[in-house]
Amino acid sequence: MHSQQIIQFGEPLEARDYPTPEPKGTEVLMKIDACGVCHSDLHIWEGFFDLGGGDKMDLLTRMKLPFTLGHEVVGEVAALGPDAEGVEIGEKYIVFPWIGCGACAVCKAGDELLCMSPKTVGTRYNGGYADEVIAPHPRYLIPYGNVPTELACTYACSGLTAYSALKKLSHLGEDDYLVIIGAGGVGLSAVHFAASVVKAKIIVADIDDTKRAIARQSGACETIDNSDPELALAKLQEITGGGARGAIDFVGAPATGLLGFNGLCKGGTLISVGLYGSSMPLSLAMLPLMMRTIQGSYVGTLEEMHELMELVRAGKIAPIPYEVRPLDEVNNALMDLKAGKAKGRIVLSPHR
């Protein structure tokens, strides 16, 4: 098994070769065809999440190095554990990565995203920056039909995260506005999915001219340059006539969070998704006075993944832009993502 691994946090990934893992119990060995590169991979590679106020979530206590990143995985069934049923060798699937421990109360109730001891592919056990990976059970293998393999992998996180966030605002009506902040891979996915999930008119805010242009081509009715937060807020309030009914922050920085919150109308909801980090000042009095809601949204459930792929396989969702690179160019891919140079999603292939 060939892998690109974190050997030391913040240092370039290194190529490592290991024996092919042998699937046990219900496990399935997948030969990887493609794996997307996600912004959360950058935070894990750096070794921490910025909690604001000088506080950090240190990953050294949660992860054992060396470690293989990658949670947007598509591959071919190569071998089955003795208890694995329902899939056949040679079949191709997306590997659903957001897996719980399977033993706690929330997992048994079907709420694996709430598990406090998750076994997430690419964050808690070795993932898809490799040519092979283990899926713990066939139920986490999602068919993708005739969707291009390199596109299909992006739905495991980028697509699912956008879909789940949009569903939390599915109550919005056709006269409402929804502002999507950040037009990277996840934000653009949300623009593409929006018409299938919400009726609201879509506004996209991003500091990059090219990304705003892509967002307009993808269905946004208006775009805003939020490089100047005050001007952006004024423009948002002008377009919406006093504020948006909903906002989704796919960046998660102080400036974008404030734009989303302050840009809401009375009774509006901000969905916070991005993991850029730090913290923002919040007027507690404005929560009850304006009856605003802030809700976190983290990836999505297995049920939502099946819902999403039904829409994708039916051709109801346009593909996002993506670029395929060889697996061994992963360090350049991470640096381009960090610098904001990625237009859509970067996908790694071990076969290039």
C-alpha positions in Angstrom: 0.0 0.0 0.0 1.4 3.4 -1.1 0.5 6.4 1.1 1.3 10.0 1.5 1.4 10.6 5.3 1.7 13.2 8.0 5.0 12.4 9.7 5.2 15.6 11.7 2.4 18.2 11.9 3.0 21.2 9.7 5.8 19.5 7.7 5.4 18.2 4.1 3.7 14.8 3.8 6.0 11.9 3.0 5.5 8.8 0.8 5.4 5.6 2.8 4.8 2.0 1.7 3.1 -0.7 3.8 1.8 -4.2 3.3 -1.7 -4.3 1.9 -4.1 -4.5 4.9 -6.2 -7.6 5.3 -9.9 -6.9 6.0 -11.3 -8.5 9.1 -14.9 -9.1 10.2 -17.2 -6.8 8.2 -14.4 -4.7 6.8 -14.0 -4.1 3.1 -10.6 -3.4 1.4 -11.0 -0.7 -1.3 -8.6 0.0 -4.1 -8.7 3.8 -4.3 -9.4 5.5 -7.6 -9.8 9.1 -6.3 -9.7 11.2 -3.2 -10.7 14.8 -2.8 -8.6 17.4 -0.9 -10.6 19.2 1.8 -9.9 22.4 3.8 -10.3 20.4 7.0 -7.3 18.4 5.8 -5.2 21.6 6.1 -6.2 22.0 9.8 -5.4 18.4 10.5 -2.1 18.7 8.7 -1.3 21.8 10.8 -2.1 19.8 13.9 -4.7 22.1 15.5 -8.0 24.0 15.2 -8.0 27.7 16.1 -10.6 28.2 18.8 -10.0 31.9 19.2 -8.6 33.9 22.1 -5.3 32.1 21.8 -6.9 28.7 22.5 -6.3 25.7 20.2 -7.7 22.2 19.8 -4.4 20.3 19.8 -4.7 17.2 17.6 -1.5 15.5 18.9 -3.5 14.1 21.8 -6.2 12.7 19.4 -4.1 11.3 16.6 -1.1 9.0 16.3 1.5 9.7 13.7 2.3 8.8 11.0 -1.2 9.3 9.6 -2.9 9.2 6.2 -5.3 12.1 5.5 -8.2 11.9 3.0 -11.9 11.4 3.6 -13.4 12.0 0.1 -12.7 8.5 -1.2 -14.0 6.5 -4.2 -12.7 3.1 -4.9 -13.2 -0.5 -6.1 -13.9 -3.4 -3.8 -10.7 -5.5 -3.7 -11.2 -7.9 -0.8 -13.9 -8.7 1.8 -13.7 -9.6 5.5 -15.4 -12.9 6.4 -18.5 -11.2 7.7 -18.8 -8.5 4.9 -22.0 -9.0 2.8 -23.9 -7.2 0.2 -21.1 -6.0 -2.1 -18.9 -7.8 -4.6 -15.3 -7.6 -5.6 -14.8 -5.3 -8.5 -17.8 -3.0 -7.7 -17.1 0.7 -7.3 -18.4 2.9 -4.4 -18.0 6.1 -2.5 -16.8 5.4 1.0 -19.0 7.3 3.5 -16.4 8.6 6.0 -18.5 10.1 8.9 -18.6 6.9 11.0 -19.3 6.6 14.8 -18.0 4.1 17.3 -21.1 2.0 16.8 -21.3 1.1 20.5 -22.5 4.3 22.3 -26.1 5.4 22.8 -26.1 8.0 20.0 -24.7 5.5 17.5 -27.3 2.9 18.4 -29.9 5.6 18.0 -28.6 6.2 14.5 -27.0 9.6 15.3 -23.4 8.7 14.4 -22.5 12.4 13.8 -23.0 13.0 17.6 -20.6 10.2 18.6 -17.9 11.4 20.9 -15.5 8.7 19.8 -15.8 8.7 16.0 -13.9 6.4 13.6 -13.9 8.8 10.7 -12.0 7.8 7.6 -9.1 10.2 7.1 -9.4 11.9 10.5 -9.4 9.2 13.1 -8.1 6.2 11.0 -6.0 6.2 7.9 -7.8 7.6 4.8 -7.6 8.1 1.1 -4.2 9.8 0.4 -3.2 6.3 -0.6 -4.0 3.6 -3.1 -5.9 1.4 -0.6 -8.2 2.0 2.3 -10.3 -0.1 4.7 -14.1 0.6 5.0 -15.4 -0.8 8.3 -18.7 -2.1 6.9 -20.5 -2.5 3.5 -23.3 -0.2 4.7 -20.8 2.7 4.4 -20.3 2.1 0.7 -22.5 4.3 -1.5 -23.1 3.6 -5.2 -22.6 6.5 -7.6 -23.8 5.1 -10.9 -22.5 6.8 -14.1 -21.2 9.9 -12.2 -17.5 10.4 -13.1 -15.3 8.8 -10.5 -13.2 12.0 -9.8 -16.4 14.0 -9.3 -18.1 11.3 -7.2 -15.5 11.4 -4.4 -16.3 15.1 -3.8 -19.8 14.3 -2.6 -18.5 12.4 0.4 -17.7 15.7 2.2 -17.9 18.8 0.0 -21.2 17.8 -1.5 -22.7 16.3 1.7 -21.7 19.3 3.9 -23.3 21.7 1.5 -26.5 19.5 1.2 -26.9 19.1 4.9 -26.4 22.8 5.6 -29.0 23.7 2.9 -31.5 21.3 4.4 -31.4 23.2 7.7 -32.8 26.2 5.7 -35.3 24.2 3.6 -38.1 26.2 5.1 -37.1 29.4 3.2 -39.6 30.6 0.7 -39.3 31.9 -2.9 -39.4 35.6 -1.7 -36.6 35.0 0.9 -32.9 35.5 0.3 -30.2 33.1 1.3 -26.6 34.4 1.4 -23.8 31.8 0.9 -20.5 33.1 2.2 -17.4 31.5 0.6 -17.4 30.2 -3.0 -14.7 27.5 -2.6 -15.4 23.8 -3.2 -18.1 23.5 -0.5 -19.7 26.9 -1.2 -20.0 26.2 -4.9 -21.5 22.9 -4.2 -24.2 24.7 -2.2 -24.9 27.0 -5.1 -25.3 24.0 -7.4 -27.5 22.2 -4.9 -29.6 25.1 -3.8 -32.4 24.9 -6.3 -33.0 21.2 -5.3 -33.3 22.0 -1.6 -34.5 25.6 -1.0 -36.8 28.0 -2.9 -34.9 31.2 -1.7 -33.0 33.5 -4.0 -29.2 32.9 -3.7 -26.6 35.6 -3.0 -23.0 34.6 -2.9 -20.3 36.6 -1.1 -16.6 36.0 -1.8 -13.4 38.1 -1.9 -12.2 36.4 -5.2 -13.5 37.8 -8.5 -13.1 34.5 -10.3 -15.0 32.6 -7.7 -17.8 35.2 -7.8 -18.0 34.8 -11.6 -18.2 31.0 -11.3 -21.0 31.4 -8.6 -23.0 33.6 -11.0 -22.6 31.1 -13.8 -23.7 28.4 -11.3 -27.0 30.1 -10.5 -26.5 32.9 -7.9 -28.8 35.8 -8.5 -26.4 38.3 -7.0 -22.7 38.3 -5.8 -21.0 40.5 -3.3 -17.3 41.3 -2.8 -16.9 41.0 1.0 -13.2 42.0 1.1 -14.5 45.2 2.8 -17.0 43.9 5.5 -18.8 47.2 6.0 -19.4 47.7 2.3 -20.4 44.1 1.9 -23.0 44.4 4.7 -24.4 47.5 3.3 -24.7 45.9 -0.2 -26.3 42.8 1.3 -28.9 44.9 3.2 -29.6 46.9 0.0 -30.1 43.8 -2.1 -32.4 42.1 0.4 -34.3 45.1 1.6 -33.1 44.9 5.2 -31.5 41.5 5.6 -31.5 37.8 4.4 -33.7 35.2 5.9 -30.9 32.8 6.0 -27.1 32.7 5.7 -24.5 29.9 5.5 -20.9 30.7 6.4 -18.7 28.2 4.6 -15.5 30.0 5.7 -15.9 30.3 9.5 -13.7 33.3 10.1 -14.6 36.2 12.3 -15.4 38.6 9.4 -17.5 36.1 7.6 -19.4 35.0 10.7 -20.2 38.6 11.5 -21.3 39.3 7.9 -23.7 36.3 8.1 -25.1 37.2 11.5 -25.4 41.0 11.0 -26.8 40.5 7.5 -29.8 38.6 8.8 -33.3 40.0 8.9 -35.4 39.7 12.1 -36.0 36.0 12.7 -33.2 34.9 10.4 -30.9 31.9 10.8 -27.1 31.7 10.4 -25.7 28.2 9.7 -22.0 28.1 10.6 -20.0 25.5 8.6 -16.5 26.7 8.0 -13.6 25.8 10.2 -11.2 28.7 9.5 -11.2 29.4 13.2 -10.8 32.1 15.8 -13.9 33.8 17.4 -16.2 36.7 16.9 -17.8 39.3 19.2 -21.5 38.7 19.6 -24.1 41.0 21.1 -26.2 38.6 23.2 -29.0 41.2 23.4 -29.4 41.0 19.6 -30.3 37.3 19.7 -33.6 37.8 21.5 -34.3 41.3 20.2 -33.9 40.2 16.6 -34.9 36.6 17.2 -31.9 35.4 15.3 -30.6 31.8 15.4 -27.0 30.5 15.0 -26.7 26.8 14.3 -23.6 24.7 13.6 -23.6 22.2 10.8 -21.0 19.4 10.5 -20.9 17.3 7.3 -24.0 15.1 7.1 -25.7 11.8 8.0 -25.6 8.5 6.1 -29.3 9.0 5.3 -28.5 12.5 3.8 -25.7 11.0 1.8 -28.1 8.5 0.2 -30.6 11.4 -0.5 -27.9 13.5 -2.1 -26.6 10.7 -4.4 -30.2 10.0 -5.6 -30.3 13.6 -6.8 -26.8 13.3 -8.3 -27.5 10.0 -10.1 -30.7 11.4 -11.5 -28.8 14.3 -13.1 -30.6 16.9 -10.9 -27.4 18.6 -9.7 -24.8 20.2 -12.0 -21.2 19.1 -11.3 -18.8 21.5 -9.5 -15.4 22.4 -11.2 -12.6 20.0 -10.2 -9.0 19.3 -11.1 -7.3 15.9 -10.9 -3.7 15.6 -9.8 -1.4 12.7 -9.1 -1.3 11.5 -5.5 2.4 12.3 -5.1 1.7 16.0 -5.9 -0.4 16.2 -2.7 1.9 18.8 -1.0 1.5 21.2 -3.9 -2.3 20.6 -3.8 -2.4 21.5 0.0 -0.4 24.6 -0.6 -2.6 25.8 -3.4 -5.7 25.1 -1.3 -4.1 27.1 1.6 -3.3 30.0 -0.7 -6.9 30.1 -2.1 -5.8 29.1 -5.6 -8.2 26.1 -6.0 -11.2 26.8 -8.2 -13.6 24.2 -7.1 -12.1 20.9 -5.8 -8.7 19.3 -6.1 -8.9 15.5 -6.5 -5.9 13.2 -6.1 -5.5 10.0 -8.2 -3.0 7.3 -7.3 -3.1 6.1 -10.9 -1.7 9.3 -12.5 
